[in-house]
Amino acid sequence: MSTPSPQDRYGIVVPVKPPSVAKTRLLEMGDAMRRELVVAFAVDTINAAIASPVVDVVLAVTDDQDLGCELSDLGAQVIPDGTANDLNASLAQAAAEVHRRWPSLRICALCADLPALRSDELTRALEEVPADRALFVADTEGVGTTLLVAPALELFLPHFGTGSRLAHLATGAIELELTDVHTLRRDVDTPADLAAAIKLGVGSRTSILTAGLRL
């Protein structure tokens, strides 16, 4: 298998649902808190991605204008979601935009609900991507996917959703074998997930928002 070059650089696509409709399994914490958590997760995820030394561009995809402005202030590029509630179509469209604007970059899709993400763990994962195959990272439960990276646009075949780990394996993508990337695997859908993320150490926006919560 070919190995990546030390000069490889990455463009990361981060899809962010509008806070009005995202993370419905957090509703038991209150609707206002749920909305704020959606924003906090995205801010902390994108901050960690921007901080990685191998990442040149973070492209956030969202139809929420206020959130888009906030993510732009962080340093992310922002585009609207041009698809009708189809995450994988949205990712494919955004990946094509990354390739159009920055053709030399490898393409990566990263979930927006990784509030504990550490940039060093993201960097280690990206440095494992081979030159001729896509690579993905399974979530903590080993069922879903939190990261998909491809060395070329034609190898970027997103299959996020229910059972995405097996779906990505079926495309020929390889699964990351590193075991010490816990913050990259810890997505948050439920209050229990959030408690687990807090134990790992969440980013500043989520930390401030959840200070004093009893989960």
N, CA, C and O of each residue as an XYZ file, in Angstrom:
860
protein
N       0.841     -1.190      0.000
C       0.000      0.000      0.000
C       0.880      1.245      0.000
O       1.888      1.302      0.704
N       0.488      2.247     -0.799
C       1.228      3.492     -0.840
C       1.080      4.240      0.473
O       0.066      4.124      1.161
N       2.098      5.004      0.806
C       2.059      5.778      2.046
C       1.883      7.254      1.720
O       2.280      7.701      0.644
N       1.285      8.026      2.647
C       1.097      9.437      2.388
C       2.407     10.201      2.413
O       3.374      9.788      3.053
N       2.423     11.310      1.714
C       3.582     12.194      1.718
C       3.514     13.106      2.924
O       2.421     13.491      3.340
N       4.665     13.467      3.504
C       4.656     14.392      4.640
C       4.143     15.772      4.258
O       3.833     16.586      5.128
N       4.051     16.039      2.945
C       3.553     17.332      2.491
C       2.033     17.347      2.268
O       1.478     18.385      1.909
N       1.366     16.226      2.474
C      -0.071     16.175      2.221
C      -0.815     17.158      3.107
O      -0.556     17.254      4.307
N      -1.747     17.890      2.499
C      -2.549     18.871      3.207
C      -4.021     18.533      3.010
O      -4.390     17.838      2.063
N      -4.849     19.030      3.907
C      -6.242     18.594      3.936
C      -7.226     19.752      3.936
O      -6.995     20.801      4.538
N      -8.325     19.523      3.241
C      -9.488     20.390      3.305
C     -10.609     19.611      3.971
O     -11.014     18.561      3.474
N     -11.120     20.117      5.100
C     -12.100     19.385      5.891
C     -13.489     19.984      5.708
O     -13.691     21.187      5.876
N     -14.431     19.132      5.364
C     -15.837     19.524      5.230
C     -16.565     19.146      6.516
O     -16.492     18.001      6.963
N     -17.267     20.110      7.109
C     -18.011     19.864      8.341
C     -19.472     20.254      8.116
O     -19.785     21.443      8.060
N     -20.368     19.278      7.987
C     -21.793     19.602      7.816
C     -22.429     19.909      9.168
O     -22.264     19.150     10.123
N     -23.152     21.018      9.248
C     -23.769     21.427     10.511
C     -25.255     21.700     10.287
O     -25.621     22.663      9.613
N     -26.098     20.857     10.851
C     -27.536     21.095     10.755
C     -27.911     22.371     11.503
O     -27.255     22.721     12.485
N     -28.949     23.069     11.058
C     -29.421     24.231     11.818
C     -29.796     23.817     13.242
O     -30.394     22.759     13.435
N     -29.456     24.628     14.233
C     -29.779     24.292     15.620
C     -31.270     24.058     15.863
O     -31.639     23.370     16.815
N     -32.107     24.610     15.032
C     -33.554     24.449     15.222
C     -34.008     23.010     15.052
O     -35.054     22.627     15.578
N     -33.234     22.199     14.321
C     -33.678     20.831     14.032
C     -32.678     19.764     14.452
O     -32.997     18.577     14.381
N     -31.492     20.139     14.883
C     -30.432     19.157     15.157
C     -30.523     18.590     16.569
O     -31.081     19.210     17.474
N     -29.962     17.401     16.733
C     -29.759     16.767     18.041
C     -31.052     16.657     18.862
O     -31.114     17.100     20.009
N     -32.062     16.068     18.260
C     -33.362     15.952     18.942
C     -33.292     15.055     20.172
O     -34.134     15.173     21.062
N     -32.304     14.158     20.243
C     -32.199     13.287     21.424
C     -31.652     14.023     22.648
O     -31.546     13.445     23.729
N     -31.309     15.288     22.472
C     -30.910     16.106     23.609
C     -32.052     16.980     24.117
O     -31.851     17.828     24.987
N     -33.238     16.776     23.579
C     -34.379     17.604     23.963
C     -34.722     17.495     25.444
O     -35.265     18.435     26.024
N     -34.411     16.363     26.057
C     -34.725     16.205     27.477
C     -33.944     17.185     28.344
O     -34.265     17.374     29.517
N     -32.924     17.804     27.770
C     -32.165     18.814     28.504
C     -32.768     20.202     28.340
O     -32.262     21.176     28.898
N     -33.853     20.288     27.573
C     -34.492     21.570     27.303
C     -34.155     22.034     25.900
O     -33.033     21.846     25.430
N     -35.132     22.646     25.224
C     -34.920     23.025     23.835
C     -33.857     24.111     23.693
O     -33.044     24.064     22.771
N     -33.859     25.087     24.598
C     -32.856     26.149     24.508
C     -31.446     25.588     24.689
O     -30.524     25.967     23.966
N     -31.282     24.681     25.662
C     -29.975     24.072     25.882
C     -29.564     23.232     24.677
O     -28.404     23.259     24.266
N     -30.511     22.485     24.111
C     -30.204     21.674     22.927
C     -29.653     22.545     21.802
O     -28.640     22.206     21.190
N     -30.305     23.646     21.534
C     -29.858     24.536     20.459
C     -28.458     25.090     20.746
O     -27.606     25.145     19.859
N     -28.241     25.492     21.977
C     -26.926     26.023     22.326
C     -25.853     24.956     22.233
O     -24.723     25.245     21.838
N     -26.189     23.734     22.590
C     -25.214     22.650     22.500
C     -24.833     22.364     21.050
O     -23.667     22.096     20.761
N     -25.792     22.417     20.147
C     -25.487     22.203     18.731
C     -24.421     23.186     18.265
O     -23.466     22.809     17.585
N     -24.595     24.451     18.638
C     -23.632     25.473     18.256
C     -22.284     25.227     18.941
O     -21.233     25.323     18.307
N     -22.321     24.914     20.228
C     -21.081     24.686     20.970
C     -20.291     23.519     20.394
O     -19.074     23.608     20.235
N     -20.980     22.427     20.082
C     -20.296     21.268     19.497
C     -19.591     21.656     18.196
O     -18.429     21.313     17.978
N     -20.312     22.376     17.341
C     -19.740     22.754     16.046
C     -18.542     23.683     16.226
O     -17.523     23.525     15.554
N     -18.665     24.653     17.134
C     -17.567     25.594     17.382
C     -16.329     24.855     17.882
O     -15.225     25.085     17.388
N     -16.511     23.972     18.855
C     -15.351     23.264     19.411
C     -14.745     22.284     18.408
O     -13.525     22.130     18.352
N     -15.588     21.625     17.621
C     -15.084     20.720     16.584
C     -14.262     21.477     15.556
O     -13.158     21.062     15.204
N     -14.800     22.577     15.081
C     -14.120     23.337     14.030
C     -12.860     24.008     14.562
O     -11.859     24.084     13.850
N     -12.890     24.490     15.787
C     -11.668     25.052     16.371
C     -10.553     24.014     16.418
O      -9.401     24.321     16.110
N     -10.895     22.787     16.803
C      -9.886     21.728     16.867
C      -9.358     21.392     15.482
O      -8.163     21.148     15.314
N     -10.243     21.378     14.485
C      -9.818     21.072     13.124
C      -8.897     22.156     12.579
O      -7.874     21.859     11.962
N      -9.265     23.416     12.809
C      -8.440     24.522     12.331
C      -7.051     24.487     12.962
O      -6.068     24.882     12.336
N      -6.978     24.013     14.200
C      -5.701     23.993     14.917
C      -4.753     22.896     14.442
O      -3.573     22.912     14.793
N      -5.242     21.952     13.655
C      -4.355     20.890     13.172
C      -3.363     21.454     12.170
O      -3.765     22.175     11.257
N      -2.086     21.151     12.311
C      -1.078     21.718     11.414
C      -1.129     21.174      9.987
O      -0.485     21.732      9.099
N      -1.886     20.094      9.748
C      -1.972     19.553      8.390
C      -3.259     19.975      7.687
O      -3.504     19.568      6.551
N      -4.077     20.782      8.345
C      -5.347     21.236      7.775
C      -5.189     22.658      7.238
O      -4.822     23.569      7.980
N      -5.463     22.842      5.959
C      -5.379     24.167      5.347
C      -6.718     24.888      5.329
O      -6.777     26.112      5.444
N      -7.794     24.117      5.184
C      -9.121     24.726      5.022
C     -10.154     23.905      5.777
O     -10.132     22.675      5.731
N     -11.062     24.589      6.474
C     -12.264     23.955      7.014
C     -13.456     24.611      6.330
O     -13.637     25.826      6.409
N     -14.257     23.808      5.668
C     -15.437     24.284      4.945
C     -16.682     23.816      5.683
O     -17.021     22.633      5.647
N     -17.363     24.741      6.351
C     -18.592     24.405      7.064
C     -19.778     24.525      6.121
O     -19.870     25.470      5.338
N     -20.677     23.563      6.205
C     -21.865     23.538      5.352
C     -23.088     23.690      6.242
O     -23.410     22.788      7.015
N     -23.767     24.816      6.140
C     -24.942     25.048      6.978
C     -25.888     26.033      6.319
O     -25.467     26.930      5.587
N     -27.167     25.854      6.589
C     -28.181     26.788      6.101
C     -28.584     27.799      7.162
O     -29.447     28.640      6.913
N     -27.976     27.730      8.339
C     -28.281     28.681      9.397
C     -27.335     29.877      9.261
O     -26.129     29.739      9.468
N     -27.865     31.027      8.921
C     -27.023     32.187      8.626
C     -26.267     32.681      9.859
O     -25.086     33.015      9.769
N     -26.943     32.730     11.011
C     -26.259     33.203     12.220
C     -25.109     32.277     12.592
O     -24.017     32.733     12.929
N     -25.364     30.975     12.528
C     -24.313     30.015     12.824
C     -23.192     30.120     11.803
O     -22.014     30.054     12.156
N     -23.555     30.283     10.552
C     -22.546     30.429      9.507
C     -21.626     31.608      9.756
O     -20.417     31.514      9.547
N     -22.201     32.724     10.205
C     -21.379     33.906     10.511
C     -20.435     33.622     11.669
O     -19.278     34.041     11.650
N     -20.926     32.911     12.674
C     -20.072     32.606     13.829
C     -18.927     31.681     13.433
O     -17.793     31.868     13.875
N     -19.222     30.683     12.601
C     -18.174     29.764     12.166
C     -17.174     30.466     11.249
O     -15.983     30.152     11.261
N     -17.659     31.402     10.467
C     -16.755     32.188      9.625
C     -15.800     33.012     10.474
O     -14.627     33.161     10.132
N     -16.304     33.548     11.584
C     -15.458     34.324     12.483
C     -14.344     33.475     13.094
O     -13.290     33.993     13.461
N     -14.585     32.169     13.200
C     -13.552     31.274     13.725
C     -12.419     31.064     12.723
O     -11.309     30.689     13.100
N     -12.707     31.309     11.445
C     -11.726     31.070     10.406
C     -12.154     30.029      9.392
O     -11.397     29.707      8.477
N     -13.360     29.497      9.542
C     -13.867     28.514      8.581
C     -14.427     29.218      7.349
O     -14.929     30.339      7.434
N     -14.337     28.553      6.214
C     -15.101     28.948      5.045
C     -16.514     28.385      5.228
O     -16.675     27.327      5.836
N     -17.515     29.058      4.724
C     -18.902     28.628      4.936
C     -19.659     28.667      3.616
O     -19.578     29.642      2.869
N     -20.402     27.585      3.335
C     -21.286     27.555      2.175
C     -22.641     27.014      2.621
O     -22.716     26.271      3.600
N     -23.717     27.379      1.912
C     -25.037     26.840      2.246
C     -25.152     25.389      1.802
O     -24.408     24.926      0.937
N     -26.081     24.692      2.400
C     -26.350     23.306      2.030
C     -27.267     23.307      0.820
O     -28.414     23.744      0.911
N     -26.778     22.827     -0.303
C     -27.558     22.861     -1.541
C     -28.392     21.629     -1.784
O     -28.914     21.455     -2.885
N     -28.540     20.758     -0.785
C     -29.312     19.531     -0.969
C     -30.526     19.533     -0.046
O     -30.622     20.349      0.871
N     -31.432     18.628     -0.294
C     -32.667     18.545      0.490
C     -32.544     17.439      1.539
O     -32.981     16.309      1.322
N     -31.942     17.784      2.679
C     -31.846     16.853      3.804
C     -31.177     15.537      3.446
O     -31.568     14.484      3.950
N     -30.179     15.584      2.586
C     -29.426     14.397      2.197
C     -27.969     14.642      2.568
O     -27.230     15.295      1.831
N     -27.566     14.110      3.714
C     -26.231     14.383      4.232
C     -25.143     13.977      3.260
O     -24.200     14.735      3.036
N     -25.257     12.798      2.683
C     -24.188     12.315      1.807
C     -24.111     13.101      0.510
O     -23.021     13.328     -0.016
N     -25.265     13.520     -0.011
C     -25.249     14.381     -1.195
C     -24.625     15.731     -0.863
O     -23.890     16.301     -1.669
N     -24.925     16.237      0.334
C     -24.336     17.501      0.768
C     -22.827     17.387      0.882
O     -22.099     18.287      0.462
N     -22.349     16.275      1.453
C     -20.902     16.073      1.583
C     -20.233     15.956      0.221
O     -19.154     16.511      0.011
N     -20.863     15.241     -0.706
C     -20.290     15.096     -2.043
C     -20.200     16.449     -2.741
O     -19.208     16.751     -3.404
N     -21.239     17.256     -2.586
C     -21.247     18.586     -3.194
C     -20.162     19.472     -2.582
O     -19.456     20.183     -3.298
N     -20.036     19.425     -1.251
C     -19.022     20.232     -0.579
C     -17.614     19.766     -0.941
O     -16.709     20.583     -1.111
N     -17.433     18.456     -1.058
C     -16.124     17.926     -1.452
C     -15.736     18.409     -2.847
O     -14.580     18.747     -3.099
N     -16.710     18.438     -3.741
C     -16.443     18.947     -5.087
C     -16.055     20.423     -5.050
O     -15.230     20.878     -5.842
N     -16.660     21.166     -4.120
C     -16.314     22.579     -3.981
C     -14.894     22.747     -3.440
O     -14.151     23.618     -3.890
N     -14.523     21.905     -2.469
C     -13.139     21.931     -1.978
C     -12.171     21.652     -3.119
O     -11.163     22.343     -3.267
N     -12.476     20.644     -3.921
C     -11.595     20.288     -5.028
C     -11.521     21.416     -6.062
O     -10.465     21.664     -6.643
N     -12.631     22.085     -6.281
C     -12.637     23.184     -7.252
C     -11.790     24.351     -6.769
O     -11.026     24.930     -7.540
N     -11.926     24.699     -5.479
C     -11.213     25.858     -4.955
C      -9.764     25.553     -4.604
O      -8.876     26.378     -4.818
N      -9.532     24.355     -4.060
C      -8.194     23.998     -3.576
C      -7.846     22.601     -4.098
O      -7.840     21.645     -3.323
N      -7.563     22.467     -5.373
C      -7.406     21.145     -5.997
C      -6.265     20.298     -5.449
O      -6.254     19.084     -5.652
N      -5.315     20.904     -4.766
C      -4.192     20.119     -4.253
C      -4.489     19.443     -2.917
O      -3.700     18.618     -2.457
N      -5.613     19.779     -2.291
C      -5.893     19.267     -0.953
C      -6.582     17.907     -0.980
O      -7.419     17.638     -1.842
N      -6.221     17.064     -0.033
C      -7.000     15.856      0.221
C      -8.308     16.246      0.902
O      -8.386     17.260      1.595
N      -9.327     15.427      0.694
C     -10.671     15.792      1.150
C     -11.072     14.953      2.356
O     -10.880     13.737      2.375
N     -11.625     15.613      3.349
C     -12.014     14.960      4.589
C     -13.401     15.428      4.996
O     -13.709     16.615      4.895
N     -14.235     14.513      5.451
C     -15.533     14.850      6.049
C     -15.455     14.549      7.538
O     -15.050     13.459      7.940
N     -15.843     15.516      8.347
C     -15.754     15.399      9.801
C     -17.103     15.749     10.411
O     -17.698     16.769     10.061
N     -17.586     14.914     11.315
C     -18.846     15.207     11.992
C     -18.702     16.456     12.865
O     -17.618     16.759     13.364
N     -19.805     17.168     13.037
C     -19.781     18.438     13.773
C     -20.112     18.271     15.244
O     -20.265     19.262     15.958
N     -20.224     17.035     15.710
C     -20.632     16.793     17.097
C     -19.537     16.091     17.894
O     -19.777     15.097     18.578
N     -18.321     16.644     17.782
C     -17.155     16.075     18.472
C     -16.574     17.126     19.418
O     -15.458     17.596     19.194
N     -17.304     17.504     20.466
C     -16.869     18.625     21.303
C     -15.588     18.368     22.083
O     -14.956     19.316     22.550
N     -15.186     17.099     22.235
C     -13.950     16.786     22.952
C     -12.751     16.666     22.011
O     -11.638     16.401     22.465
N     -12.963     16.857     20.712
C     -11.911     16.604     19.725
C     -10.632     17.363     20.041
O     -10.649     18.560     20.327
N      -9.517     16.631     19.981
C      -8.185     17.217     20.137
C      -7.508     17.257     18.778
O      -7.537     16.282     18.027
N      -6.910     18.374     18.477
C      -6.299     18.536     17.164
C      -5.167     17.546     16.930
O      -4.937     17.140     15.791
N      -4.450     17.146     17.989
C      -3.355     16.196     17.792
C      -3.876     14.826     17.395
O      -3.235     14.126     16.611
N      -5.041     14.426     17.928
C      -5.623     13.141     17.527
C      -6.105     13.197     16.083
O      -5.922     12.238     15.332
N      -6.720     14.310     15.687
C      -7.126     14.471     14.295
C      -5.918     14.403     13.382
O      -5.958     13.745     12.343
N      -4.851     15.074     13.760
C      -3.640     15.075     12.939
C      -3.075     13.664     12.786
O      -2.681     13.272     11.688
N      -3.032     12.905     13.871
C      -2.515     11.531     13.783
C      -3.351     10.688     12.824
O      -2.809      9.896     12.053
N      -4.661     10.860     12.875
C      -5.526     10.100     11.976
C      -5.280     10.493     10.526
O      -5.193      9.626      9.657
N      -5.167     11.782     10.256
C      -4.960     12.236      8.879
C      -3.618     11.770      8.331
O      -3.480     11.534      7.130
N      -2.652     11.642      9.194
C      -1.330     11.189      8.740
C      -1.299      9.707      8.396
O      -0.307      9.218      7.854
N      -2.377      8.983      8.705
C      -2.456      7.562      8.387
C      -3.105      7.287      7.036
O      -3.136      6.138      6.594
N      -3.619      8.311      6.377
C      -4.353      8.103      5.126
C      -3.396      7.661      4.020
O      -2.414      8.350      3.745
N      -3.670      6.516      3.379
C      -2.804      6.065      2.287
C      -3.006      6.913      1.038
O      -3.946      7.705      0.962
N      -2.133      6.745      0.073
C      -2.197      7.547     -1.146
C      -3.207      7.024     -2.151
O      -3.528      7.718     -3.115
N      -3.715      5.814     -1.947
C      -4.540      5.197     -2.981
C      -5.885      4.674     -2.486
O      -6.611      4.032     -3.245
N      -6.230      4.937     -1.226
C      -7.513      4.463     -0.700
C      -8.058      5.465      0.304
O      -7.312      6.230      0.915
N      -9.379      5.441      0.459
C      -9.997      6.263      1.490
C      -9.826      5.584      2.844
O      -9.615      4.374      2.928
N      -9.921      6.382      3.891
C      -9.812      5.896      5.265
C     -10.935      6.507      6.082
O     -11.326      7.652      5.852
N     -11.459      5.737      7.044
C     -12.503      6.277      7.904
C     -12.231      5.916      9.353
O     -11.471      4.995      9.653
N     -12.868      6.662     10.245
C     -12.773      6.428     11.684
C     -14.159      6.085     12.196
O     -15.104      6.848     12.001
N     -14.283      4.940     12.851
C     -15.563      4.536     13.429
C     -15.806      5.276     14.732
O     -14.866      5.701     15.403
N     -17.082      5.426     15.085
C     -17.413      6.066     16.352
C     -17.119      5.128     17.519
O     -16.717      3.981     17.323
N     -17.325      5.628     18.725
C     -16.998      4.859     19.925
C     -17.740      3.534     19.971
O     -17.199      2.531     20.435
N     -18.971      3.527     19.494
C     -19.775      2.305     19.523
C     -19.390      1.320     18.427
O     -19.834      0.172     18.457
N     -18.580      1.735     17.462
C     -18.159      0.850     16.386
C     -19.242      0.592     15.362
O     -19.207     -0.422     14.664
N     -20.197      1.488     15.261
C     -21.310      1.326     14.320
C     -21.321      2.447     13.287
O     -21.506      2.202     12.094
N     -21.124      3.666     13.749
C     -21.156      4.820     12.862
C     -19.769      5.260     12.445
O     -18.786      4.546     12.640
N     -19.707      6.460     11.863
C     -18.461      7.021     11.347
C     -18.357      8.472     11.775
O     -19.344      9.206     11.724
N     -17.177      8.892     12.196
C     -16.977     10.290     12.559
C     -16.085     11.038     11.571
O     -16.111     12.267     11.509
N     -15.289     10.285     10.794
C     -14.337     10.904      9.874
C     -14.169     10.024      8.644
O     -14.038      8.804      8.749
N     -14.175     10.659      7.480
C     -13.881      9.971      6.226
C     -12.914     10.837      5.448
O     -13.161     12.025      5.241
N     -11.805     10.239      5.015
C     -10.769     10.986      4.287
C     -10.446     10.263      2.991
O     -10.364      9.035      2.952
N     -10.262     11.045      1.924
C      -9.892     10.457      0.644
C      -8.737     11.247      0.036
O      -8.720     12.475      0.111
N      -7.779     10.557     -0.562
C      -6.649     11.246     -1.173
C      -7.006     11.934     -2.489
O      -6.241     12.762     -2.984
N      -8.173     11.594     -3.062
C      -8.618     12.202     -4.318
C     -10.141     12.236     -4.334
O     -10.792     11.439     -3.658
N     -10.702     13.150     -5.100
C     -12.151     13.341     -5.120
C     -12.887     12.081     -5.542
O     -13.941     11.765     -4.989
N     -12.345     11.358     -6.517
C     -13.037     10.163     -7.011
C     -13.085      9.041     -5.980
O     -13.876      8.109     -6.125
N     -12.258      9.114     -4.946
C     -12.269      8.106     -3.883
C     -13.108      8.539     -2.679
O     -13.228      7.797     -1.704
N     -13.684      9.736     -2.748
C     -14.505     10.241     -1.654
C     -15.943      9.776     -1.869
O     -16.684     10.355     -2.664
N     -16.327      8.714     -1.141
C     -17.636      8.090     -1.304
C     -18.331      8.034      0.061
O     -18.292      6.999      0.725
N     -18.957      9.120      0.481
C     -19.551      9.163      1.824
C     -20.815      8.315      1.939
O     -21.685      8.348      1.068
N     -20.898      7.565      3.019
C     -22.082      6.758      3.330
C     -22.425      6.927      4.810
O     -22.627      5.947      5.526
N     -22.489      8.169      5.251
C     -22.838      8.441      6.640
C     -24.309      8.112      6.871
O     -25.123      8.161      5.949
N     -24.636      7.775      8.121
C     -25.994      7.389      8.465
C     -25.978      6.089      9.242
O     -24.924      5.651      9.703
N     -27.122      5.475      9.389
C     -27.233      4.231     10.143
C     -26.323      3.154      9.553
O     -26.360      2.890      8.351
N     -25.511      2.538     10.405
C     -24.631      1.466      9.947
C     -23.534      1.925      9.015
O     -23.115      1.170      8.139
N     -23.055      3.159      9.185
C     -22.112      3.707      8.211
C     -20.744      3.026      8.244
O     -20.038      3.025      7.235
N     -20.360      2.450      9.375
C     -19.066      1.764      9.420
C     -19.025      0.646      8.378
O     -18.084      0.568      7.587
N     -20.029     -0.209      8.377
C     -20.066     -1.296      7.405
C     -20.226     -0.771      5.981
O     -19.667     -1.327      5.036
N     -20.992      0.302      5.841
C     -21.193      0.870      4.504
C     -19.882      1.405      3.945
O     -19.608      1.245      2.755
N     -19.077      2.031      4.778
C     -17.792      2.542      4.293
C     -16.810      1.408      4.003
O     -16.036      1.490      3.049
N     -16.834      0.368      4.805
C     -16.006     -0.792      4.481
C     -16.377     -1.374      3.125
O     -15.510     -1.810      2.367
N     -17.670     -1.376      2.827
C     -18.139     -1.946      1.563
C     -17.674     -1.138      0.357
O     -17.599     -1.673     -0.749
N     -17.363      0.137      0.550
C     -16.868      0.953     -0.564
C     -15.387      0.706     -0.842
O     -14.858      1.174     -1.850
N     -14.718     -0.027      0.047
C     -13.285     -0.261     -0.104
C     -12.431      0.629      0.769
O     -11.204      0.529      0.752
N     -13.075      1.506      1.541
C     -12.317      2.343      2.468
C     -11.758      1.475      3.591
O     -12.364      0.471      3.967
N     -10.617      1.858      4.116
C     -10.012      1.110      5.224
C     -10.333      1.806      6.544
O     -10.512      3.023      6.591
N     -10.403      1.024      7.601
C     -10.718      1.561      8.909
C      -9.439      1.896      9.665
O      -8.489      1.113      9.674
N      -9.422      3.058     10.295
C      -8.257      3.456     11.070
C      -8.013      2.469     12.201
O      -8.939      2.123     12.935
N      -6.775      2.014     12.344
C      -6.447      1.023     13.354
C      -5.919      1.640     14.645
O      -5.755      0.926     15.635
N      -5.652      2.931     14.664
C      -5.164      3.570     15.889
C      -6.205      3.443     16.996
O      -7.404      3.593     16.758
N      -5.735      3.168     18.198
C      -6.659      3.016     19.330
C      -6.666      4.232     20.250
O      -7.534      4.342     21.116
N      -5.713      5.144     20.075
C      -5.584      6.267     21.002
C      -6.126      7.578     20.414
O      -5.514      8.636     20.556
N      -7.281      7.482     19.755
C      -7.931      8.679     19.202
C      -9.364      8.754     19.745
O     -10.324      8.896     18.987
N      -9.482      8.658     21.053
C     -10.799      8.572     21.686
C     -11.644      9.813     21.455
O     -12.861      9.703     21.307
N     -11.031     10.995     21.421
C     -11.832     12.203     21.239
C     -12.345     12.329     19.814
O     -13.356     12.989     19.573
N     -11.656     11.700     18.868
C     -12.109     11.701     17.477
C     -13.276     10.742     17.274
O     -14.063     10.910     16.342
N     -13.389      9.757     18.125
C     -14.470      8.768     18.012
C     -15.721      9.171     18.818
O     -16.803      8.636     18.579
N     -15.579     10.103     19.762
C     -16.651     10.392     20.709
C     -17.622     11.453     20.185
O     -17.544     12.625     20.554
N     -18.540     11.012     19.313
C     -19.606     11.906     18.886
C     -20.679     11.965     19.967
O     -20.717     11.112     20.854
N     -21.543     12.962     19.895
C     -22.530     13.182     20.956
C     -23.929     13.268     20.363
O     -24.237     14.171     19.586
N     -24.768     12.309     20.744
C     -26.171     12.317     20.345
C     -27.115     12.362     21.535
O     -28.255     12.808     21.405
N     -26.653     11.906     22.691
C     -27.506     11.771     23.862
C     -26.833     12.415     25.073
O     -25.636     12.699     25.028
N     -27.583     12.653     26.159
C     -26.959     13.156     27.374
C     -25.853     12.241     27.894
O     -24.855     12.729     28.423
N     -26.012     10.926     27.753
C     -24.965     10.002     28.187
C     -23.696     10.189     27.357
O     -22.588     10.140     27.891
N     -23.862     10.402     26.055
C     -22.702     10.682     25.205
C     -22.010     11.958     25.650
O     -20.782     12.026     25.688
N     -22.798     12.963     25.986
C     -22.229     14.236     26.427
C     -21.439     14.062     27.719
O     -20.361     14.633     27.876
N     -21.975     13.278     28.634
C     -21.255     13.016     29.889
C     -19.922     12.347     29.608
O     -18.915     12.673     30.238
N     -19.908     11.409     28.663
C     -18.665     10.724     28.305
C     -17.673     11.690     27.666
O     -16.472     11.612     27.926
N     -18.173     12.602     26.830
C     -17.302     13.586     26.199
C     -16.700     14.520     27.235
O     -15.522     14.870     27.156
N     -17.512     14.923     28.209
C     -17.024     15.818     29.262
C     -15.902     15.152     30.051
O     -14.946     15.816     30.452
N     -16.012     13.847     30.274
C     -14.946     13.128     30.972
C     -13.638     13.148     30.173
O     -12.552     13.166     30.751
N     -13.753     13.146     28.854
C     -12.554     13.221     28.017
C     -11.958     14.625     28.029
O     -10.754     14.804     27.844
N     -12.823     15.619     28.251
C     -12.372     17.009     28.241
C     -12.851     17.734     27.004
O     -12.235     17.618     25.944
N     -13.938     18.480     27.115
C     -14.520     19.157     25.963
C     -13.864     20.515     25.731
O     -13.150     21.039     26.586
N     -14.129     21.067     24.546
C     -13.613     22.378     24.200
C     -14.235     23.479     25.044
O     -15.177     23.239     25.799
N     -13.702     24.688     24.910
C     -14.079     25.774     25.812
C     -15.552     26.157     25.696
O     -16.192     26.450     26.705
N     -16.094     26.160     24.486
C     -17.498     26.580     24.324
C     -18.437     25.592     25.010
O     -19.355     25.997     25.722
N     -18.209     24.308     24.798
C     -19.042     23.299     25.448
C     -18.792     23.262     26.938
O     -19.721     23.050     27.717
N     -17.556     23.464     27.345
C     -17.218     23.446     28.770
C     -17.947     24.538     29.523
O     -18.496     24.287     30.595
N     -17.964     25.739     28.987
C     -18.657     26.851     29.632
C     -20.154     26.574     29.703
O     -20.797     26.839     30.718
N     -20.694     26.045     28.625
C     -22.134     25.820     28.546
C     -22.586     24.728     29.506
O     -23.689     24.796     30.050
N     -21.753     23.735     29.713
C     -22.165     22.576     30.528
C     -21.667     22.640     31.962
O     -21.924     21.726     32.745
N     -20.967     23.694     32.313
C     -20.465     23.805     33.689
C     -21.634     23.753     34.669
O     -22.588     24.523     34.554
N     -21.550     22.858     35.611
C     -22.583     22.740     36.627
C     -23.704     21.789     36.282
O     -24.548     21.495     37.128
N     -23.728     21.295     35.034
C     -24.767     20.327     34.673
C     -24.526     19.001     35.388
O     -23.379     18.603     35.596
N     -25.585     18.331     35.758
C     -25.493     17.000     36.362
C     -26.071     16.019     35.359
O     -27.287     15.928     35.188
N     -25.173     15.277     34.687
C     -25.578     14.377     33.606
C     -25.523     12.935     34.091
O     -25.827     12.016     33.331
